Amino acid sequence: MPQASVTDYDNIAKAAQASYNQIKKLGLGAGKRTKLSRTHTGIPAQKLENQIINMTDLVEEIEKIKPAKRTIDQNKQLALAKTGLGIIATELEKLKTTGKDLSPKMAHEALEAERAAISTGNYKRREETTEELTQEGEDPGENARIIRGAYQCFLLYNLNIFADQHKNMLTAPPATPPKKYGYNGVSSGPGLGDIQTPGYWSKHSYPRILLVDENTDGSEVISRLNIRKGDTAFSRIKTHEYAQLMPLLRLYKVYRPHEGNDRLVEFEFGNKKELDGISKKLTITDPGDRKREIFSRGVSAGVKSFDWTYLGTDPYTATKDIKATLTLVFQDFSALLKERSGPDLFNSSKKAFYKYVDLIINPDCRNPGKNIYGQVFSPECYEIRADVGYHNPGTNLPQDISDSIACQKRTLYLVPTKHTFNIRDDGSYELVVELRGRLEMMMRDKMFNVLLPGGGFDPNIEPQLGLNRVDAAIQKIRNKGSLSEKDKKDIKTLEVERSDIMARYKQYAFAGMMDRLETAGMIHRCEMEDKEWRTFTQWTSSGAKGLPPQITSAALQPSGQGGGVDIVDDDATLSADRMDELNKVAEERLKQQIVNNNKHIDYIYLGDLLAVVTDSVLGEHAYQGSMVEKVTTGTHFSRILANLGITPAPSPTHIAGGSITSTEAGPAWYASSAMKAIQDKFRIILGNITVSLSGAPKTTHTINLAHVPISIEAFRGFLTDNVLARDRLYYSYFRFIDNLLSDLVTGMLSSDCLGGLVNFGVKAQTQNINSLKEIDPSIYTNTGKYKTLKVGNITEQDPAFAGCLDDSFIGKDPYEYLVISAQSAGSSNYNGQVADDRARGVLHFNFGEDRGLLKTAKLQKTNAEFLPEARYAAEGDFVFNQLSSVYDANFNMVGNTLFIPGQYLYFDTVPLGAGEPFHYKKLSNGKIERSWANLMGLGGYHIITEIASSISPGKYTTTVKARYESGGSLPEDGT
């Protein structure tokens, strides 16, 4: 293609000269805040570049000034600069359409001119060009970051196109020949439409990952899934009805020994004085199994209080946790040690034994034949179950209230973490036990490590085999009791070796994931055109006109099961001392792609990645490397092992090199029945993300998160930043999900790509939901491609989780659902209408009625920086804009279990005299009609961040902390 000529550039400079001359006439010079930095030159190309640079600098400088503080001349300068830049951008684009190519520098300046001309107040000049990204001497790490970001932004900009491709791949017949672990179509027969791809489908014949249908806004998913029978009726309970309810608290011990035979027994607390230890001696057993008989002050005990909190100061952090505090009162220490019994609720024909001291100890069920108390924290071995809510009220209440009571009960699965003894002045004492959520503790435990095959549970596969050998050596030295200086040195050597083994092996994580995805044909490729590449590497602020059109489906691979892309070397692992080389190789590869004009993107899908990682962590199809420990005869490490009677490897070996294979976890993975229960009953629900892409066709898309594309380079950078470049030996499953969503999906959409690819902020929402029954089959629907959860069909009459807690469910393990969705700020679906909101699971609360749970509310002003100034700029000098703010809320309520973090509630300010929070209307005369509540950010929709509840004798309260989201939008009829 011929290059643009000197005459071409000169003509364009002349076309913009009029605007340029007027700018100079306004007296801009060296002493002014807004100045022309480049001097005139007679060289046409340089002259045009200087015009562009001067005017873009001018736009950037003036737009830094708040509109209310700009002078009249500055506003004129800004308008003239944008006019001149618009002329230049248009003329340069015409040159390209006539078949003339621009130099790299001029192509960059053309893009800058276009950006500045259409800027709406956030223009910032970028200096990186294609040329600069490939020049010697530039920072290769920073250049690689820019290119990785460009690739990921391109994928997200075309999100709806790539999503359609993934849907077709999930449902198309398997490839010929079949790909191991690859896309496997959907089921036929009774399970019509179930996605059969490994990871989405468990090898134990049930769906592992469930997809929400795309007719539901992502912001509504968690609220709708939490709908239960009788929610509305209970939220509207009258005072005299509530007076007939009695709070419920039942505590159980769930013990899961290594040899099986799980036991469930209820902790019972008597309502009368026990005379053991007073009227007769009490037999107690000391830690060394010595039995002795003593008199005591009695063995009576009682519950003073039970408090629990759903933690979530940030409503968008995945894997919210539960924290609980149990306070017991004892007359004498012997009450802790008395052995008690009750029916084994897992085996009704047998008895189970317990002591109150069981509330503060953790047995170790990971080691066969051992029952070590208090030495090893193993959260899956033993848990406390707490049922909270209200007792059955009988028949004196309205039927809808009575029906709702069983469904308002919640079951908490907890593990003890620490405890405190408080001795009182009468010699009695309190035992305060702190507990955390079982699933959260297990999924954050070192054994659910995404860097290790099978999560690190199976000791018979690498690297756990080598790590266990080192751990055994360390433990053998420590068992000596008194340690010599040599022993301490040996322990330090072994600990360093352990860290070295893990540091080397963690590089298998990326290679293992990629190999599994490659083997399955789940790595795909798309080519970028030059203009697309330039745009996505050079832009940092949004602007519709500067973005290229979206790609078409024809530009992608065929919808069927293609061969995928091979990107993983056979020698897939690298020694730790080659980590820098790995980064350099990746950076050089990106550079060469650009130099050779080979701008292709290798990418995967979020759902496929979660399927592979979950499959490995749960031990169904773990990726495993052939690494062996670095143990050579004659080393200090091998001598330590030999002295301890632990035989080192028979021949010199090294870690560099190896291969990746896939394996299934052996019997050791299932050492605990809790692990088996998690594998059998753990599910993931992937919700939706609702976006309206800036610059794309003005259509709002609701897309399931499973279909979000992620570039291999972005994922490589993510793992480098979060794992390889840090001293991180453990990367828990839940933390991995947290970081993956925020770094590669919602963060990119909300701000990192072009200053925000979407027209409003998007943040991840996740929640753990446990249920004693699986999701009700009536919620499933078939989209014509595959089975999904039709969340929009959930009602109080037909909730997703239909199992209300009664005695028939006490002896069952729960199903654990991790719900992942995305919340979009500024959604227009919410308009303050009670019926519509109740259907979404959003309850309304207010004052001034003879019913309801709300007792008091505290609205606290938050620091919404520059909100008053923004209102001034947008609406003029309306004096009451000084009151513009938002108020977060603390709602003090009658005790209830209606809410979970991430759910919405609506606070109505009409009874307070402040008007409807959603009332904002632009009138035909240009004025704005609004309520005081809307102006001040009072009331409206709040997203729940934390729920704290407390049960004590005669008292049950709940406090809900919620963050202001919006007042809502005026209904379409304008009333």
N, C-alpha and C positions, 0 to 999 in steps of 0.2 A: 504494500500500500504506500503511495507517495506521501512524503512529509508535507505539512503545511508550509507555505512559502513566507518569505520576509514581507511581501506585499499583503498577504492575508493578515498577518499580525498587525501591520501598520494600519490597514483599513479598520480593523476592530478597535484599535486604540483611538483612531479618529472618531469613531461612532460614539465612544464614551467620553470624548474630550469635553463636551459641553457640561456634563454633570461634574466632571473633574475640575474644570475651571471655576464653576460656581462655588465648589467646596473651598478652593484656594482663596476666592474673593472674600470669604467670611473671616479672613485674617488668621488662619491657623498657622502656627509656626513653632519654633523650638521652645518658646516660653509657655505654650498652651498645654492643658492636660490632654486634649485630643489633637494630635499633630500628624503631619505627613512625614514619615520617617525616611522614605526613599526619594532621592533627587532625580530630576528628569534626565533622560539619556536619549541620544539620537538613534540608538540601535532599536529597530522596531520591536523585536521580541523582548528585549530588556525593558523597553519603554512600557509595553503592555503588562509585563510581569510586575513592574514597579507600580503601575496604576492599581493592579489587583491587590498587591500587598498593602499599599497605602490605604486603600478603601476598606479592605477587610480588617486591618488594624484599627481603623476608625470605628467600624461597626462594633468590634470587640470592646474597645475602650468606652464608647458611649453606653453600650448596653450593660456595662458594669455599674453605671450610675442609676440609682432608683428613678423611675419615671417622674415622680413628683418633684425631684430635685434637679432635673435637667433644665438648662436654659432654653429659650426659644431658638437661639442659633444652633445649639446642639441637636435639637429635634430636626431642624432643617438639614444640618449636616448628615444626620442619620438617614433621612429620607433620600437625599441626593446620592449618598454612597450606595444605598440599596438599588436605586434606579440605575446608576452606572454599572454596578456589578451584574444586574439583571440583563442589561444590554450585552455585556461581555459574555456572560454564560450562554445566552441565546445564540450569539454569533459563533462562538466556538463549537457549540453543538451542531450548528449548520455545517461547519467545515467537515465534521466527522461524517455527517450524513451524505456529503458529496464525495466521500471516499478518501479524504485526506487525514493522515495520522498526525497526532500531536506528539511532541516530545514528552518524555516522562515528567519533566518539570512542568511543562505547560498543561499536561493532563491533570496534574495535581492542582495547579492554580485554577483551572477551569472548575474543578469540583469545589474548591474553596469559594470561588466567586458565587457559584450557585447556592452553596450553603448559607453564606452571609446574606445574599439577596432575599432569601425566604425566612431568615431567622426571626424567631418570635421572642427573643430576649435571652437566649441561652447559648449564643454563638461563642465558640472558642476555637481559635485557629489551630490546625494541626500541621506539623511540619514533615511528618514521615511520608515518604513517597516509595513507590516500587523500587526506584533506583537506590534509595537510601537503605531499604530493608535488605538489599543484597550487596551493599558495598563492604569492602574490607575495612576493619577498624571500628565498625559499629558494634554495639553490645549484642551479641548473638542471642543471649538469654531473653533480652527485652524484645528483640525482633521476633523470636519464636513465640513469645507470649502474644504479640499483636496478631500474628498469623493464626495461632490457635483460636484466639477470640474471634477472628474474622470467619473461620470455618464454622464455629458453633453458632455465631449470630446468623449466618446464612441459612443454616438448618432451621433455626427457630423462626426466621422470617418467613420461611416456606413451610411452616409447621403443618398446616392442613393438607398440603400435597404429600408430604412424607407420611403423615398419619394414614392416609388412604392406602399407600403402598403397604404399610405394615399390616393393616387389616386383611388385605388380600393374601399376604404371606402366611398369616396365622391360619387362614381358612382353606388355602389351596391344598390339594392332595400332596402327600409326601413326594420329595424329589426321587428321581430314578437315576442311579440306585439310591436307596434311602440314606440320608445323612444321619450319622450317629448323634443322638440327642437333638436332632434338628426339628424344624417345623413339621408337625405330624397331623395337620388337618384338624377336623372336629369329629366328635363321636356321632354315631347313629344309634337308632334304637331308643331304649328307655332314657339314656342320658343325652338326648338329642342336643347337639350344639356345644357340648363341653370341649374347650380347647385341649387338645391332647399333647401339646408340646411339653417335653420334660421341664419341670420347674413350675410351669403353669398347672400341670397335672402331676400329682404324686404317683410314684410307682405303687403305692398302696391303694390305688383306684379311687381317688377322690380329687376334686379340684383344690389346688393349693393357692393360686392367685385368681381372685374374682374381679372382674371388670364391671364398673358401673356404666349403665347405658348413657349415651351422650345427649339425652334430652333433659338432663338435670344440671343446673349451674353448679360448678365445683364448690362454691361457697355454701351450698345447702346440704351437702352430702352428710357431714357429721351430725348436724341438727336433725335431719330426717332419720338417720340410723338410730338415733337415741330416743325416738318416739316410742312410748309404751302405753299400754292400755290404761285409760283413766287419768292421763297427765292433766288434761284440761280440768276435769272434775276436781282433782286433788288440789290444783293450783287455785281453785275458786272455793275451797272449803270454808264453811262458816265457823264462827268462833265456838258456838255450842256443839257443833259437830266435832271440831278438833278436840274439845274437852273430853270426849269419850275415848280418845286414843291413848295407848300406852306405848312408850318407846321400847324397841326390841334390840337386844344385844346378846348374841350367842357366840361363844368362842370355841374353836375346835383345834385339836392337835392332829396334823396330818404327818405321819412318819413313814418315810419310804426307805427301808433298809436295803442294802445291796442285794441280799438274797431274795428279795421280793416280799410278798405278803404284806402289802401296804396296809396301814391301819388308820382309821379315823375315829376319834373319840372326843366327846364334848367335855370341855372343862366345866365342872359344876361348882357353883358357889352356893353354900347353904344359906338359909334365911333364919337360922337359929344357932346358938352357941354349941360348938363341939367340945366334948369333955375329955377326949383323948389327950393325955399328957397332964390332965388335972385330976380326974378320978382314978386314973390308972397310968402306969408308965407307958411311954411311947417308944417303940423300937424304930431307930433310924440307922441308916447305913452311911458310914463315912466314905470319902473318896477311895480309900484303900480296901473297900469291902469289909471293913471292920464294923460289926453290928454292936450297938449299945442301947441300953434302955435308960430313958431319962424322964423326969417330970418337967413340964413346961407350963407356960401361961395359956396353953390351948392351941389348937391348930385351925381356928376359924380364920377365914379370909374373905375379902369382898372386893368388888370393883368400885373404885371411887369415881373414875371417869374413863372414857374412851374418846379420843379426839383423832380425827383423820382429815387429811388435806390432799386434794388433787393439786400437785404442784404444777406451776406453769406461768411464771412471770412473763414469759414470752409465749403467747398463744400459738406461735408457729413452729416451736421446737418440736421435732418429732420425738416420739417416745416419752410422753409426759409420765411423771412418776407419782406414786402414792406414798405419803409419809403418814405414819400413825403413831400415837402415843397412848399406851395403856398404863393406867395407874391403879395399882392394887394396894390394899391395906391388910397387914398381917399383925396378929398379936405376938407372935413369936417366930424365930427363925425356923423352928422345927416344922412349921406349917408348910414351908417350901419343900421339905424333904419327905413328907408323908406320901406313901404310895397309895393311889386311889385307882378306882376302876369304873368302867362304864361299858355299855354295849359298843362293839366294834361296828361302826356304821357302814363299813365296806363289806363286812362279813357278819350278818346279823346274828348268827348262831354262836359267835365267839365274844369273849370279853377282851378289852384292851386296857392297858394300864398306863397311868401317867402321873406325873408330879408337877406341881406348880413351877418347880425349878426348870422344867422343860421349856418355859417361856423365854429363857435367857441363854440357852445353849444350842450349839449347832453340831449335830453329828456329822461324821465324814462317811458318806456312803460310796465314795469313789474308790476306796480301797477294799477289795474283797476280804471278808473275814474280820474286818476291823470296825469297831464302833467307838471312835475316838471323839470324846466330847470336848468342845471348846478349843481345839487345837487348829482345826482347818475349817475355813469358812466355805461351805458348800451349799449354796442356796437351794439347789434342787433336792437336797436330801430330807428336808424337814421344813414344814411351813405352818403358820398359824392362819386359820380361816376364821373370818369374822362376818357374821350375818347381821346387818343393821337395817333398821326401818321401824315398822310398827307391828304390834301383835294384831291378830285377827280381831276385829272389833265386834263380832257377833252380828246380830240382825237389827240393831237399833238405828243404823244409819241408812241413808238413801242407797239404793242398789249400786249406783255408779261409783259412789265413794267406797263402799265395801269391796266392790270388784277391783278398785284401783290399789288397795292396800297391799295385796300380795305382789303386785307389779312394781310397787315402790320400794320393795326390799332390794338391797344390794349385797353381793358377796364380795368381800375383799380377801385376796390371797397374799399373805404377808410373810416376811422372814425377819427375825430379830436381828438388830445390828449392834445396839449397845444398851446399857441399862445403868440405873442409879439407885442407890439405897438412901432414903431420907429417914433418919432416926428422929422420932418425936420425943417430946419431954416426958411422956408417960412410959417410955420404953418400947412402945409399939413402933412400927416403921412402915414406910411406903416403899414399894418397888415400882419404879418408873421404867417401863420398857419402851424403847424406840424401835419401830419396825418400818420396813420399806416394802413396796410392791414386789411380789415374787417374780413375775415375768420380766419386769424392768431390771431387777437385780440379776436375773439369770442372763438376759440378753446383753447386759453390760458387764457380765462376768468375763474373766480372762479366758474361760473355756469356750465362749462364743466368739471366737477370733476369726475374722474374715481372712486373715493372712495365713491361716493354717487349714489344711484339708480336714473336712469333717468338724470344723470349728475347734480342733485341737483335742477332741475327746478320745479318739482312738489311739492308744499307746503303741500300736503295732505298725503304724505307717509313719513315714518321715514327714516333718522333722521331730515329731513327738517322741519317736524311738530314741533319738540321740539326746533330746532334752531330758527325757526321763533318766537316761544313764547318768547325765551330769547331776540331776537332782538327787538321785540315789547316792552318789558320791558325797555331795554336800551334806545330806541328811546323816550319812554314816559317820562323818567327822563330828557333826554337832551332837550326835548321840553319846559321844564320849563324856559329856558333862563339862569337865574342866578342859579348856582349850589352851594349848601351848601357842607360842608365837608362830611356830611352823604350821600348826593347824589353821591358824587365822590366815596365814599366807596362802596355804593350799585352798582354803575356801574362796579367797579373793581371786586366785587363779581360775578356779572352776567357774565362778560367777562371770568373770570376763569371758571365758570360753563359751558359756551359755549365751551371753549377749551376742558374741560373735556368730555363733550358729544361727541365732534367730535373725540377726541383722542380715546375714547372707541369704537366709531362706526367704525372708519377706519379699525378696525380688521375684520369687516364684509366684507371688500373688497376682501381679499383673500378667505375667506370662501364662499362668494357669487359666486365668479368666479369658484371656485372648485366645488361647489354644482351644478352650471349650467352645467359645463363640465361633471360632473359625471352623472347627470340626463340624459344628452344627449348621454351618452356612448362614450364620447370623451377622456377618460383617459385610456391609454393602458399600458401594462406591457411587459417587456422583461427581460430574465435572462442573467446574465453575468457569464462566466466561470472564474475559479480561475486565469488562466494566463492572461486573459483579464483584470481582476480587478487589479492584481498586476502591469501590464504594465501601465494602465491609472492612477494609484495613484502614481507611483514612477517616471515617466518620466517627465522632464520639457523641454528637448531639442529634436529636431526632429532627426529621424534616421530610415531609411527604414527597415533594417534587424531586428530591435528589436520589430517591431510591429506585432501583430498577424494578420492572414488573416481576411478579412471582413466576417461578418456573412452571412448566406443565408436567403432568404425569408422564408424558412421552419422553421426557429427559431422564427419567429414572429407569432402573432395571425393569425387566418384565415382572408382572405381578406374581407369576408362579414361583416355584422353588428353584432359584438359580443356583449356580455353583458357589456363590459367596466369593470372598476375597481372601487370598492367602497372604498373611502379613507376619506370622510368627516364625522365627527361625527354628530349625530343628534343635540347635544348641541354644535353648531358650533362656538359660540362666547365666548370670554374670557374677563373678566374685565381687565382694564389697569394694575392693580397691579399684574396681573399674566403673564405679558409679558415675564419676565425673565424665568418663569416656562415654558412658551411655547417654548422658545429657548432650554431650558434644555431637555424638552421632545423630541424635534426634534433631538437633538444631541445624546441622549440616543438611540433613535430608529435607527439611522444610525449605531451606535456602535453595537447594538444587531444584526442587519442584518449581519454584518461581523462576529461576534462571532459565530452566528448560521449558518454561511455559506449560508445565504439566500440573495444573492447579486442580487436582482431584481431592475429594474429601472421602475418606473411609469413615464409616459411621455405624453405630449400633443403635438399638432402641432401649429406652429405659426399662420397659417391661422385661425384655430379654435379659438385660444385665441383672435385674433383681431376681429373675428366675434362676440364673446360673449361680449367683452368690448364695441365695437361700437354699438351693439344692445342695450346695457344698457344705454350708454351715450346719444344715440338718442331717448331713451324712448320707443323703440319697445317692448323689453322684458327685463325689468330691474330686477336685483336680489335685493330683499329687505329683511332686517332682522326684526324680531319682537321685536326689542329693544324699550323700552320706557324710558323717562327721569328719572333720579334719583331725584325724588321730594318727600320728606316725610314731613308730617305735623310737625311743630315745628322747622324746620331748618331755618337758616337766609335767605336762598334763597326763601323758600316758603313764609316767612313773607314779603319779598320784593314784590313778585308777588301779595300777598293779598292786600297790601297797595296800589298797583297800579290798583286794580280792575281786575287782571288777575288770574283766578281760577287755583290753582295747581292741580295736579293729585289727584283723590278722595281717593286713598289709597296708603300706602307705597309700592313702587316698587323698583326694582334694575335692573341694566343693565346686570350683569353677567348672561349668559344663553340666551336662545332664539332660534330661528330657522330661516332658510333661505327659502324664497319663491320667486317666480318670479311673476312680475306684469307688467302691461302695464301702461305707463304714462297716466294720466288723462288729461282733457281739459286744466289744468293750464300749462302743458308743451307747449301747442300751443298758449300761451298768446300772443306771437308776431308772426306776419306773417313771419318774418325773420326766426324764428325757424322752422316753417312749411316748408319754402323754403329750409332750410338746410336739413331737414329730407327727403324731396322729391328729392333733387337734389345733395346730397353729395354722392360721390362714392370713392372707393379705388381701385387703380390699383396696383396689386402685380406683380412686375417684377421678374427677375431671379438672381440667384447667380451662377457664373461659377467657378468651382473649379477643381483642379487636386490634389488629396489627396496624400500627402507624405506617402509612405509605402503601399498604396493601389494599386490595379492593375493600370498600367499606362494608365488610360483612363480619359479624361477630361469630367466632367459631368456638364451640365447646368440644373439647377433644380429651379422650381418656389419657391419663398420664403414661400408660403403657406404650402409647404410640409416639412419645416425644423422642426425637432423634438426638444422639449425642455423638460428637465427632471423636474418633479414636485419639486424635492429638489432644483434644481438650481433656479426655479421660486420662490420657497418659500424664498430662500436666497436673491434673487433680491428684493422681496417686503419687506423683513425685513430690508435690507440695505437702500432702497430708501423711505420707508414709515414708517414702524413700529418703527425703531430705530431712526428716525429723528422727529423733532418737525414740521412735515408737516401735515397740515390739508387740504391742497388743492393739488391735483396732476392733472394738466391739461392733457387733452387728448393728445395734441401734445407732451408735455414733456414725458409722459408715453411711447409714441412710440419711441421718441429719445433714451431714456435710455434702453428700451427693446432691440432694435436692436443692440446698441453698446455693451451692457453688456453680452447678451446671444447668440448672433449670430456672428456678424463680429469680435468682439474682441476675442472670443473663437477661431474662425477659424484662425485668423491672428497671434496670439501670445500666448494666454493663454494655448492652448492645445499643449503640447509637443514642445513648442517653435515655434509653427506654424504648423497647420495640413496641410495647403495648401502651394503650391509651390510659391505663391506670395500673397501680401497683399490684403485683401478684406475689403471694407468699404461700409457702407450703403449710398445710394443716395436717396434723396426724393425731390419732387417738387410739389407745388400746381399749378394746371392749371385750369383756368376758361374758359368756352366756352358757347356761347349762344345756341349751339346745342349739342346734345349728340354725342358720338363717332359714326362715320359713320358705318352703318351695314356691309358694305363691308369688314371691318377690321376683323370681327369675322370669326372664323373657328371652325370646330368640330374635335377634336383630335381623335375621335373614342371612347372617354370616356366622354368628356364634352366640352362645348364651351369655347374657349379662344380667346384672341386678338392676331392675327397674325401680330405682329409689323413689321416683316420683309417685309410685303407686302405694307407698307406705302411708298408712293412716293409723289412728289410735285403735280402730277396729281390726286392722290387719298390720301389726307392727312387724318389723324385720326379725326381731328376736321375741318370739311368742312365749317362751318359757318363763312364766312368773314363778317366783320362788315359793315352794311348799315342801313339805316333808319328803315327798317322793323324789326330790332332786338332791337331797342332802348327801347321799353317798356316791356322787358322781363327780368326775373331773370336768372342769369347764372347757369350752372351746374358747381359744384366744384369737381375737381378730385385731390385726394391726391395720387401721384405716389410714390411708394416705390420700390426701386431696389437695386442692389449691384454692385459696381464698382471694377474690379479686376486690380490692377496695373500690368503692364508688359504684357498685352494682346498682342498676336502676330497678331491679325486681322488687325491692322492698319499699313499700309505700304506706306503712302504718295501718293497713287494713287487718283487723283482728282475724277474720276467717281465713284470709290468704296466709297470714303468718302462722296460724295454728297448724295449717296443713303442711307447712315447712318445718314444723317442730320448734317454732319461735313463740314463746309464751309472753303475754303482755302483763305488766304489773303497774298498779297505780294506787293512789290513796283515795279516801272518801267513800268507800263502799262497805257493805256489811259482811264482806267475805274477802278471802285472799290470804296469801302466806306472808306478804310483805309487812314488816313491822316498822323499820326505819330505813332511811337511805342517806348516805353521805356522798355528796358530789364534790369532787376535788378538782380545782382548776389545774390543767397541765400546761406545760410550756410548749405551746405550738408556735415555734419561732417564726417570726415575720408574718403570721396570719393577719394581724390588724393591718400591717403595711400592704399586704397583698390585696386585702379588701379595698383599701384606699385606692390602690392603683386600678383595680377593676371597676370600682363603683363610684369613684369620686370621693370628695371630702365629706362624706356622711359622718357626722360627729359620733354617732353611736357605734361606728365600726371599731371604736376603741374597746368595746366590750367583746369583740370577736375572740373566741377561744374555744376550747373543748374541755369537757369535764368527765374524768373517769369516775367510776362509781363503786361504792361498797354498799351492798344491799343486805341488811340484817333480816333474816326470815325465820319463820317457824321451821323446825327441823324437817328436811326433806332430802330425797335423793334424785331430784328431777334433772340435775344438770351434770354435764361433763365439760372439761376445758375445750375450747374451740367452738362451742355452741353459741348461738345468739339468743339474746333476750331483748325485749322492748320495754322501755320505761316511758310511760305516758305522762306528760307534764301539763296536760289540759286542766286537771283538777287543781293544780297549783296556780293557775291563772297565767301561765306563760305561753299558752297556745300549743298548737301541734308542732312537734319537732320537724316534721317534713314540709311545713308550709313555706314555700319559696316559689315566687311566681314573677316572671318578667311581664310587665304590662305593655300595651301597644304604644304608650307615650314615652317609653324608655325607662320608666321608673320601676322599682322593685318592690313587690309586696311580700312581706315575710313576717313570721312570728318572732317574739322575743326568744323563744326557745331555739329557733333555727339560727338566729343571729349569734347567740351566745354559746351554741354547742351544748345545750342542756337537753338531756333525755334522748329518746330515739333508740337506735340500734347499738347494742354493746356486744362485743365478743368476750366471752368469759375466759379469764386467765387463771383463776384459782377458786376452788370451793373448799371451805373449811367447815367441818361439822363437829359437834360435840354432844355426847350422851353422858349424862350423870343422873343420879337418883332424882326423878321428877322433872327432868329438864332435857330438852333436845332442841338444839339451835343449829342454824346453818347461815354462814356468811359467804356471799358471792362477790368476788372482785371481778370487775369487768372494765374493759377498755372501750372508750367511745369509738364508734366506727362511722356512723353517719346519722343524720336526722331522718333519712329516707327521702324519697322523691314524691312529689305531689301526684295523686292518682290522675289517670288520663282524663277524667271528667273535670279536673281542675278544682274539685271541692275538698 
